[in-house]
Amino acid sequence: MNAREMIEYILQQRRDLTESKLLELVAEKKEEVGAGYLTDQGALFLVAADLGIDVERENIELSLKDLYAGIREITLVSRILKIYPIKRIERSDGSVSMLRTLVIYDNDATARLTLWDAMATLPDTLGLKHGDAIRINRAYTRSTPDGKVSLSTSSKSKIELIEDDVQYIRSIEKLAIDIKEISERDNLVINAEILSPPRISSFINNKGEKSRVLHMKINSSNEMRVIIWNVDENSLPKIIKRGDKAFLIGFRAKRNQFGDIELHGDEGSKIMMEKDREEPDIIQIRIISLEERGDEILALVMDKDNPYLLLSSLSIDGLEIDRYVECVPSRIYGNTIILDRDSYVRVLDEADIPSPSTLEVKINEIKPDEDTLYFLEAITLLPVKIQEVIIKNESVNYAETLLGDDSGEIRLVAWRETAKMIENLSTGRRIKVYGASASVSRDGKPELRLKPYSKIMVVS
């Protein structure tokens, strides 16, 4: 490169520099070295080195849309869209390599960036976050099995966090689209309102390994289902409540079997709250029902004002029904309190928490809402009907009865193991139903549905 090309190239790499400032650095470098030793171009080599810029001819800068397979060394500036966890790959010779993938973007396109071995830990070392601007030096490109082009790093590569605002590449927030604009494509950023806070459950993935999946719903006007497969729970916000505004980063929109658009994410996707919340604070709760399921505790609990579902992966000594717990949860999602190894937990003999009867409502106050836990006292008006129902080639138990109080009537239904809770109820019994959800029945009316943590008590 001649001097003019070098100036243009350096300014491309350092967009925070102006040409006049660069020429000032050249003049300072010539004065520093001394007269008679440097041309302007020679000084540009030294200034470029001070700025960490490689001006070798093969080190070229392209935008992501211009990438093609086979480039030996490339320099580019982009922002981070997705950060995947580190994977360890065992090679045929028995050695183990570390692999990490980032999805990066500029104003024109997105691309996958593969980080190998020592480079795989760099996102943690630099504290990289979604939306950060980075400069990638000496990466190379290759073709993927699906015909796309991806970037990879080698031992010569270098990644730098750009502290200054890179205004010419849109921020994550400015990438966000409204739910009405969603079409079937990948790497979306969506501006969302939480309609139903996350529920996390286990499943067996295609490798036969136990993994976790997150389900939630967004936007009340155009309700949409969101699923994150192989979710990294540690990367999720600590508190998510209904009505919260959030950015869903790195999701794929696709249609389900009913033709409705769903959003699917993976371990590289991110839920970023529009406003930061404080960490969960210390709370006291009363145990209403308790069930151990393998290595997890499932409990219906309440504080002074509200009922909650408690999920705990901890073994808690002395935990019993009608005992009290003081804790700092790891996460709170809507009406679900999650305890794990990062939680503080202590069982108490006493606490200022009222009886669960203070949460009881009348039947006419019940509205279809999967995320509200209802408490009520009512009378059974019909005998319990029990039958076996075939669902997806599986035979499951189904039970139902009709409840009534002085405000109205409502159907109570139970599926699978919860059918045992009501199978022996007779007509005219006064019962308390604690921790049931409400949905819409076949005739379009509200109905109560028992959950594994629900509690049924016969009063008379």
C-alpha positions as CSV (number, residue, x, y, z in Angstrom):
1,M,0.0,0.0,0.0
2,N,1.1,3.5,-0.7
3,A,0.8,6.3,1.9
4,R,-2.7,7.3,0.7
5,E,-4.0,3.7,0.8
6,M,-2.4,3.2,4.3
7,I,-4.2,6.3,5.6
8,E,-7.6,5.1,4.2
9,Y,-7.0,1.7,5.6
10,I,-6.0,2.9,9.1
11,L,-9.1,5.2,9.2
12,Q,-11.3,2.2,8.3
13,Q,-9.8,0.2,11.3
14,R,-10.1,3.1,13.7
15,R,-13.2,5.0,12.9
16,D,-12.8,7.1,16.0
17,L,-9.8,8.8,14.3
18,T,-10.0,11.7,11.8
19,E,-7.5,12.1,9.0
20,S,-6.1,15.3,10.6
21,K,-5.5,13.5,13.9
22,L,-3.8,10.7,12.1
23,L,-1.5,13.1,10.3
24,E,-0.7,14.7,13.7
25,L,0.4,11.3,14.9
26,V,2.5,10.8,11.8
27,A,4.2,14.2,12.4
28,E,4.7,13.4,16.1
29,K,6.3,10.0,15.2
30,K,8.7,11.7,12.7
31,E,9.7,14.2,15.3
32,E,10.1,11.5,18.0
33,V,12.4,9.4,15.8
34,G,14.3,12.3,14.4
35,A,14.8,14.1,11.1
36,G,16.1,12.2,8.2
37,Y,15.0,8.7,9.3
38,L,11.3,8.4,8.2
39,T,9.2,9.2,5.3
40,D,5.5,9.8,5.8
41,Q,4.8,6.2,4.8
42,G,7.5,4.9,7.1
43,A,5.9,6.9,10.0
44,L,2.5,5.4,9.1
45,F,3.9,1.9,9.6
46,L,5.0,2.8,13.1
47,V,1.8,4.7,14.0
48,A,-0.2,1.7,12.7
49,A,1.8,-0.6,15.0
50,D,1.2,1.7,17.9
51,L,-2.6,1.5,17.2
52,G,-2.4,-2.3,16.9
53,I,-3.3,-2.3,13.2
54,D,-1.7,-4.8,10.8
55,V,-1.1,-3.1,7.5
56,E,0.1,-6.2,5.6
57,R,-1.6,-6.3,2.2
58,E,-3.4,-9.6,2.8
59,N,-5.0,-8.3,6.0
60,I,-8.2,-6.8,4.4
61,E,-11.4,-5.5,5.9
62,L,-14.8,-6.5,4.6
63,S,-18.4,-6.1,5.7
64,L,-20.1,-9.4,6.6
65,K,-22.2,-9.4,3.4
66,D,-19.0,-9.5,1.3
67,L,-17.5,-12.6,3.0
68,Y,-16.6,-15.5,0.8
69,A,-14.9,-18.8,1.6
70,G,-11.1,-19.0,1.4
71,I,-10.0,-15.6,2.7
72,R,-6.8,-16.2,4.6
73,E,-6.7,-13.2,6.8
74,I,-9.5,-10.7,7.4
75,T,-10.1,-7.7,9.7
76,L,-13.6,-6.5,10.5
77,V,-15.6,-4.6,13.0
78,S,-19.0,-6.0,14.2
79,R,-21.3,-6.3,17.1
80,I,-22.2,-9.5,19.1
81,L,-25.6,-10.9,18.7
82,K,-25.3,-14.3,20.4
83,I,-22.7,-15.9,22.7
84,Y,-22.7,-19.7,23.1
85,P,-21.2,-21.6,26.0
86,I,-17.8,-23.4,25.6
87,K,-17.9,-27.0,24.2
88,R,-15.1,-29.5,24.6
89,I,-14.3,-31.7,21.7
90,E,-12.3,-34.9,22.0
91,R,-10.1,-35.5,19.0
92,S,-9.1,-38.8,17.5
93,D,-5.7,-38.6,19.1
94,G,-7.3,-38.2,22.6
95,S,-6.5,-34.5,22.9
96,V,-9.3,-32.1,23.9
97,S,-10.0,-28.8,22.1
98,M,-12.3,-26.0,23.3
99,L,-14.8,-24.6,20.9
100,R,-17.0,-21.5,21.2
101,T,-19.3,-19.8,18.8
102,L,-20.4,-16.2,18.5
103,V,-23.0,-14.8,16.1
104,I,-21.9,-11.3,15.0
105,Y,-23.6,-8.7,13.0
106,D,-23.1,-5.4,11.2
107,N,-25.6,-3.3,9.3
108,D,-25.8,-5.7,6.3
109,A,-25.6,-9.3,7.6
110,T,-24.9,-11.8,10.4
111,A,-22.2,-14.5,10.5
112,R,-21.0,-17.2,12.9
113,L,-17.6,-16.7,14.4
114,T,-15.8,-19.8,15.7
115,L,-13.3,-19.4,18.5
116,W,-10.8,-22.3,19.2
117,D,-8.9,-23.3,22.3
118,A,-7.4,-20.2,24.1
119,M,-9.6,-17.9,22.1
120,A,-12.7,-19.7,23.4
121,T,-12.2,-18.1,26.8
122,L,-11.8,-14.6,25.4
123,P,-15.5,-13.6,25.8
124,D,-15.2,-14.2,29.5
125,T,-11.8,-12.6,29.8
126,L,-13.0,-9.5,28.0
127,G,-16.4,-9.5,29.7
128,L,-18.1,-9.5,26.3
129,K,-21.9,-8.9,26.3
130,H,-24.7,-9.0,23.7
131,G,-24.5,-5.8,21.6
132,D,-20.8,-5.1,22.3
133,A,-18.7,-3.9,19.4
134,I,-15.5,-5.9,18.7
135,R,-12.6,-5.7,16.2
136,I,-11.5,-9.1,14.8
137,N,-8.1,-9.3,13.3
138,R,-6.6,-12.1,11.2
139,A,-9.6,-14.3,11.1
140,Y,-10.2,-16.6,8.1
141,T,-13.3,-17.8,6.3
142,R,-14.5,-21.3,5.3
143,S,-17.5,-22.9,3.8
144,T,-20.0,-24.7,6.1
145,P,-21.8,-28.0,5.2
146,D,-25.0,-26.0,4.6
147,G,-23.2,-23.8,2.0
148,K,-22.8,-20.7,4.1
149,V,-19.6,-18.9,5.0
150,S,-18.4,-18.7,8.6
151,L,-15.4,-17.0,10.3
152,S,-12.8,-18.9,12.4
153,T,-9.9,-17.8,14.5
154,S,-6.4,-19.2,14.7
155,S,-3.4,-18.7,17.0
156,K,-2.6,-15.5,15.1
157,S,-6.0,-14.0,15.5
158,K,-6.9,-11.2,17.8
159,I,-10.2,-9.9,19.2
160,E,-10.6,-6.5,20.9
161,L,-13.5,-4.9,22.7
162,I,-14.1,-1.5,21.2
163,E,-14.9,0.8,24.2
164,D,-16.0,3.8,22.1
165,D,-19.5,3.8,20.7
166,V,-19.5,2.4,17.2
167,Q,-22.4,4.5,15.9
168,Y,-22.3,3.3,12.4
169,I,-23.4,-0.3,13.4
170,R,-26.8,-0.3,15.0
171,S,-27.1,-1.2,18.7
172,I,-29.1,-4.3,19.8
173,E,-32.0,-2.0,20.9
174,K,-32.2,-0.5,17.4
175,L,-32.2,-3.9,15.8
176,A,-35.4,-4.8,17.7
177,I,-38.6,-5.2,15.7
178,D,-42.2,-5.3,17.0
179,I,-44.1,-8.6,17.2
180,K,-46.3,-7.5,14.2
181,E,-43.2,-7.3,12.0
182,I,-42.0,-10.9,12.6
183,S,-41.5,-13.2,9.6
184,E,-40.0,-16.6,9.4
185,R,-36.3,-16.0,9.6
186,D,-33.3,-16.4,12.0
187,N,-31.3,-14.2,14.3
188,L,-34.2,-11.9,15.2
189,V,-34.3,-9.3,18.0
190,I,-37.8,-8.7,19.2
191,N,-39.2,-5.9,21.4
192,A,-41.6,-7.9,23.7
193,E,-43.9,-7.6,26.7
194,I,-43.9,-10.6,29.0
195,L,-47.4,-12.0,29.1
196,S,-46.6,-15.3,30.9
197,P,-43.4,-15.5,32.8
198,P,-41.0,-18.4,32.1
199,R,-41.6,-22.0,33.0
200,I,-38.5,-24.3,32.9
201,S,-38.7,-28.0,32.6
202,S,-36.5,-31.0,31.8
203,F,-36.4,-33.0,28.5
204,I,-34.1,-35.5,26.8
205,N,-32.3,-34.0,23.8
206,N,-31.5,-35.7,20.6
207,K,-28.2,-36.9,22.1
208,G,-30.0,-38.7,24.8
209,E,-28.9,-36.1,27.4
210,K,-31.0,-34.5,30.0
211,S,-31.5,-30.8,29.2
212,R,-33.7,-27.9,30.1
213,V,-36.3,-26.0,28.1
214,L,-38.0,-22.6,28.8
215,H,-41.5,-21.8,27.8
216,M,-43.2,-18.4,28.1
217,K,-45.7,-16.1,26.2
218,I,-45.2,-12.5,25.1
219,N,-47.5,-9.6,24.1
220,S,-51.1,-9.6,25.2
221,S,-52.5,-8.1,21.9
222,N,-50.8,-10.7,19.7
223,E,-50.0,-13.6,22.0
224,M,-46.9,-15.5,20.9
225,R,-45.2,-18.6,22.3
226,V,-41.5,-18.5,23.1
227,I,-39.3,-21.6,23.6
228,I,-35.6,-21.7,24.5
229,W,-34.0,-25.1,24.0
230,N,-31.0,-26.2,26.1
231,V,-31.5,-23.0,28.1
232,D,-28.6,-21.7,30.1
233,E,-30.5,-20.8,33.3
234,N,-27.5,-18.8,34.7
235,S,-27.7,-16.4,31.8
236,L,-31.4,-15.5,32.5
237,P,-32.5,-12.4,34.4
238,K,-33.0,-13.0,38.1
239,I,-36.6,-11.6,38.1
240,I,-39.1,-11.7,35.3
241,K,-42.7,-10.6,35.9
242,R,-45.8,-10.3,33.8
243,G,-45.9,-6.9,32.1
244,D,-42.1,-6.5,32.0
245,K,-40.6,-5.1,28.8
246,A,-37.7,-7.1,27.3
247,F,-35.6,-7.6,24.2
248,L,-35.5,-11.2,23.0
249,I,-32.1,-11.6,21.2
250,G,-31.1,-14.2,18.7
251,F,-34.4,-16.0,18.1
252,R,-35.7,-17.9,15.1
253,A,-39.3,-17.4,14.0
254,K,-41.1,-20.4,12.5
255,R,-44.6,-21.8,12.2
256,N,-46.0,-24.6,14.3
257,Q,-48.3,-27.4,13.1
258,F,-51.3,-25.0,13.5
259,G,-49.7,-22.4,11.3
260,D,-49.0,-20.0,14.1
261,I,-45.6,-18.2,14.4
262,E,-43.5,-19.2,17.4
263,L,-40.1,-17.9,18.5
264,H,-37.4,-20.6,19.1
265,G,-34.1,-19.8,20.9
266,D,-31.1,-21.9,22.1
267,E,-28.3,-21.6,24.6
268,G,-26.9,-18.6,22.7
269,S,-30.2,-16.7,22.8
270,K,-30.7,-13.9,25.4
271,I,-33.6,-12.4,27.3
272,M,-32.5,-8.8,28.1
273,M,-34.8,-6.7,30.3
274,E,-35.5,-3.2,29.1
275,K,-34.9,-1.9,32.7
276,D,-32.6,-3.6,35.2
277,R,-34.2,-5.0,38.3
278,E,-32.6,-5.5,41.7
279,E,-31.5,-8.9,42.8
280,P,-34.1,-11.1,44.6
281,D,-34.4,-10.0,48.2
282,I,-34.9,-12.0,51.4
283,I,-38.5,-13.4,51.8
284,Q,-40.4,-15.5,54.2
285,I,-42.9,-18.1,53.0
286,R,-45.3,-20.7,54.5
287,I,-45.4,-24.3,53.2
288,I,-48.9,-25.3,52.1
289,S,-48.2,-28.5,50.1
290,L,-45.0,-30.4,49.6
291,E,-43.9,-33.1,47.1
292,E,-40.5,-34.5,46.3
293,R,-39.9,-35.5,42.7
294,G,-36.5,-37.2,42.3
295,D,-33.9,-34.5,43.0
296,E,-36.4,-31.6,43.0
297,I,-38.8,-30.3,45.6
298,L,-42.2,-29.1,44.4
299,A,-44.2,-27.0,46.9
300,L,-47.2,-24.7,47.1
301,V,-46.2,-21.7,49.4
302,M,-47.4,-18.2,50.3
303,D,-46.0,-15.0,51.7
304,K,-48.1,-12.4,53.5
305,D,-50.1,-11.6,50.4
306,N,-49.6,-14.0,47.5
307,P,-49.3,-17.7,46.7
308,Y,-46.3,-19.1,44.9
309,L,-45.0,-22.3,43.4
310,L,-41.6,-23.2,45.0
311,L,-39.1,-25.2,42.9
312,S,-36.0,-26.3,44.8
313,S,-33.1,-28.4,43.7
314,L,-31.8,-28.3,47.3
315,S,-32.3,-30.9,50.0
316,I,-33.8,-28.8,52.9
317,D,-33.7,-30.4,56.3
318,G,-36.8,-29.9,58.5
319,L,-39.0,-28.8,55.6
320,E,-42.6,-29.8,56.3
321,I,-46.2,-28.6,55.6
322,D,-47.1,-25.6,57.8
323,R,-43.4,-24.8,58.5
324,Y,-41.9,-21.5,57.4
325,V,-38.9,-20.8,55.3
326,E,-36.7,-17.7,55.1
327,C,-34.8,-17.6,51.8
328,V,-33.1,-15.5,49.1
329,P,-34.2,-17.1,45.9
330,S,-31.9,-17.5,42.9
331,R,-34.7,-16.4,40.6
332,I,-38.4,-15.3,40.7
333,Y,-40.4,-15.9,37.5
334,G,-43.9,-14.6,38.0
335,N,-45.4,-16.7,40.8
336,T,-42.6,-19.2,40.8
337,I,-39.7,-19.1,43.3
338,I,-36.6,-21.0,42.4
339,L,-34.0,-22.2,44.9
340,D,-30.7,-23.8,44.0
341,R,-27.1,-23.9,45.2
342,D,-26.8,-20.1,45.0
343,S,-29.8,-19.5,47.3
344,Y,-29.9,-18.8,51.0
345,V,-32.4,-21.0,52.9
346,R,-33.4,-21.4,56.5
347,V,-36.3,-23.2,58.0
348,L,-38.2,-21.3,60.7
349,D,-40.6,-22.4,63.5
350,E,-42.6,-19.1,63.3
351,A,-43.2,-16.2,60.9
352,D,-45.7,-13.4,60.5
353,I,-47.6,-15.1,57.6
354,P,-51.4,-15.6,57.8
355,S,-53.4,-18.8,57.2
356,P,-53.9,-19.8,53.5
357,S,-57.6,-19.2,54.0
358,T,-56.9,-15.5,53.6
359,L,-56.2,-16.1,49.9
360,E,-59.6,-17.8,49.3
361,V,-61.8,-16.2,46.6
362,K,-65.4,-16.8,45.4
363,I,-66.1,-18.7,42.2
364,N,-67.3,-15.7,40.3
365,E,-63.9,-14.0,40.9
366,I,-62.1,-16.8,39.0
367,K,-60.8,-15.8,35.5
368,P,-59.0,-18.0,33.0
369,D,-55.3,-17.4,33.8
370,E,-52.6,-20.1,33.8
371,D,-50.3,-18.0,35.9
372,T,-52.7,-17.3,38.8
373,L,-53.0,-19.8,41.7
374,Y,-56.5,-19.9,43.0
375,F,-57.6,-20.8,46.6
376,L,-61.3,-21.4,47.3
377,E,-63.8,-23.2,49.5
378,A,-66.8,-24.9,47.8
379,I,-69.2,-27.8,47.8
380,T,-69.0,-30.8,45.3
381,L,-72.3,-30.7,43.3
382,L,-71.8,-33.8,41.1
383,P,-70.2,-37.2,41.5
384,V,-66.6,-37.4,40.3
385,K,-66.3,-38.9,36.8
386,I,-63.1,-40.8,36.1
387,Q,-62.1,-42.1,32.7
388,E,-59.0,-43.0,30.7
389,V,-58.2,-40.7,27.8
390,I,-55.8,-41.4,24.9
391,I,-53.4,-38.5,24.3
392,K,-50.6,-38.9,21.8
393,N,-50.8,-42.7,22.0
394,E,-50.7,-42.5,25.8
395,S,-53.5,-43.6,28.1
396,V,-53.9,-41.1,31.0
397,N,-56.5,-40.6,33.8
398,Y,-58.9,-37.8,33.7
399,A,-61.3,-36.8,36.5
400,E,-63.9,-34.0,36.9
401,T,-66.6,-32.7,39.2
402,L,-68.6,-29.6,39.6
403,L,-68.1,-27.2,42.5
404,G,-70.4,-24.5,43.8
405,D,-70.6,-21.6,46.3
406,D,-73.0,-18.8,46.9
407,S,-71.6,-16.9,43.8
408,G,-71.7,-19.6,41.2
409,E,-70.5,-22.9,39.9
410,I,-67.3,-24.1,38.2
411,R,-65.9,-27.4,36.9
412,L,-62.9,-28.9,38.6
413,V,-60.7,-31.1,36.4
414,A,-57.7,-33.2,37.1
415,W,-55.3,-35.0,34.7
416,R,-52.8,-37.9,35.2
417,E,-51.6,-38.3,38.8
418,T,-53.7,-35.3,40.0
419,A,-56.9,-37.3,39.3
420,K,-56.1,-39.3,42.5
421,M,-56.7,-36.1,44.5
422,I,-60.4,-36.1,43.9
423,E,-61.3,-39.7,42.9
424,N,-62.8,-40.4,46.4
425,L,-64.8,-37.2,46.7
426,S,-68.6,-37.7,47.2
427,T,-71.4,-35.3,46.3
428,G,-72.2,-32.6,48.9
429,R,-68.7,-32.5,50.5
430,R,-67.4,-29.1,51.5
431,I,-63.8,-28.9,50.4
432,K,-60.9,-26.4,50.1
433,V,-59.0,-26.3,46.8
434,Y,-55.6,-24.6,47.1
435,G,-53.2,-23.9,44.2
436,A,-55.4,-24.6,41.1
437,S,-55.1,-22.7,37.9
438,A,-57.9,-21.6,35.7
439,S,-58.4,-22.2,32.0
440,V,-61.2,-22.1,29.5
441,S,-63.4,-25.2,29.3
442,R,-64.8,-26.9,26.2
443,D,-68.0,-24.8,26.6
444,G,-66.0,-21.5,26.8
445,K,-66.4,-21.1,30.5
446,P,-63.7,-20.9,33.2
447,E,-62.7,-24.2,34.7
448,L,-60.2,-25.1,37.5
449,R,-57.4,-27.4,36.8
450,L,-55.4,-29.2,39.5
451,K,-51.6,-29.1,39.5
452,P,-49.2,-31.6,41.0
453,Y,-48.6,-29.1,43.8
454,S,-52.3,-28.4,44.4
455,K,-53.9,-29.3,47.7
456,I,-57.4,-30.7,48.4
457,M,-58.8,-30.7,51.9
458,V,-62.2,-32.1,53.0
459,V,-63.8,-29.7,55.5
460,S,-67.1,-31.7,56.1
